[in-house]
Amino acid sequence: MLLALPHGLSFSQQEILVFLTINVLLVASYRLLTLTGEWSLGHVVIMGVGAYASALYSKHFGVPVPVSMALGAGTAALIAMFLSYPLFRMKGFYFLIGSFAAGEIIRLLWKRFRDPFGGPKGLKRIEPMPDFDLGIWQFDFFEPVCYYYFALAVVAFCLWLMWRIERSHVGLTFHAVHWQDKLAEAAGVNVRAYRTLAFVIASGFAGLSGALLAHYIGTINPNSFDVEMMVFVLTWAIVGGTTTFYGPILGCIVLTILNEIVLREMGFEQARPLIYGLVLIASILFLPKGLESVVQRLVRPRAEKMEERP
Amino acid sequence: MTVPFLEIRSLTMRFGGLTAVDGLSFQVEHGAIHGLIGPNGAGKTTTFNIISGFYRPTAGQVRLRGEEISGLHMHEVARRGVVRTFQHSTLFAELTAMENAIVGTHMSFRPNIFAAIIGWDAEDRRGARARAEEALDFFGLLPLAGERAGDLSHGHQRALGMVVAMAAHPDIVLLDEPFTGMNPEETKRMMELMLKLRNSGVTILIVEHDMHAIMGLCDQITVMNFGRLLAEGTPKEVRTNLEVIEAYLGGARHVA
């Protein structure tokens, strides 16, 4: 179904579909970070680190684009590792503020240094994905449909990786660190190492989503990764709910549909932040457990029947 | 034995101007149930927190089999075989009893992220599960393995706290006021579990301010008052010690 999806849509809707796919990866990686209980306000900037790094590698060092994307993701993870040393001296609210400050520092560095980051105008003419010829199938990655398939494949693989991590005992330890870090520590868990691990992995995937974005739109600037974008990510995660793997993804998809299709068609574009705010407040009031709780209520009777079987 | 199993040597802990523990020394023998008691504010819990690595002492040492463990992080202390429980029902409330126990097996079956992705951790997962089941069974909680820890009764939650500690395969378990908030029935059951745990080869150090609850349980008792050692010996010796009686009665008079 996901493969057939783009063909019924208009060109601009196809483009939105590409962004949606990338954002799904972003918000899913954000959830991985929140598994250890820390909410960051720097996640979108980390995504930008991946975008900038990948763009610069391909531009200045002539690294082929798919490779530069992987390197960009690696760079984002590496930066996250350095950031984790000061940041994980803090917890909870202080971590939130600290991550915001760290993100702003990175953003200001992009603005300040024209070389190599291009200053406030950012980077332009980023290398696109090279065309790809597979006999009967030709991929021209300027076409949103082709790029959609590429992004879909990458994102699906990443989601699978995150799913595997979460379902393993590593994921269980993340939960343990979240709910009772002292008890986890008493059981021999190196809490700080696990917080760092979650942060680094989540940042790597965020960086990859940034790289996917950069090589698609071809131009990035510091304002593409500002707080407003972060608020969108937070809204997706909160409206969707973060206790399940699919919650934030659901929130991202539903709100994107609301945002792009409903609001844009109705001509409410200027009021988008306002409506996002209303949606956030309404969901906290009426759906405090997020959209995922609705799904769970619908699916539960069937799941319970499954459990009865040995 | 020349090297004591767990040795607390002239331990001092100051918080600003307050000296919570003042030159405390005592030893815990291997395979014993050792009680650390004293009136409220005697510095028991502080001592306990130093041994488990929660605090770093101002002066003095904690030695396990001759190796200094004071000043290490809590998880490093745990990896040397000293595992603690917490005063209240501190559990992973959102996880099931089984998952709680599996977190306890963390040290024996250290999860590896790459193995987890490829699927090579199947053997470790089975091992961790078996160990967790064994620990749950030991405390009679296996029938409740699938329940959310937060939904269990108070007694079961306390037992689950010990399951988590036991799944970690400790040499010595530190129990922080294990009898608080328990009715006599639960207390009796908990005492049986502790004896069972000791008989399986685990040394136990209990902190408790209710003297009567552990009199029948401990092999050795250390009594603290105002951060100092007040008395030491078997329950019988401690019970008849005049200073101990005075400390407790004095405390009682203040309360009354």
Interface residues (C-beta under 8 A of the other chain):
Chain A: L161 R164 I165 S168 H169 V170 G171 L172 T173 H175 A176 W179 Q180 K182 L183 A184 E185 A186 A187 G188 V189 N190 V191 L197 I201
Chain B: S52 F54 H73 M74 H75 A78 R79 V83 R84 T85 F86 T90 L91 F92 A93 E94 L95 E99 I102 V103 G104 H106 M107 F109 P111 N112 I113 A116 I117 G119 D121 D124 R125 A128 V164 A165 A167 A168
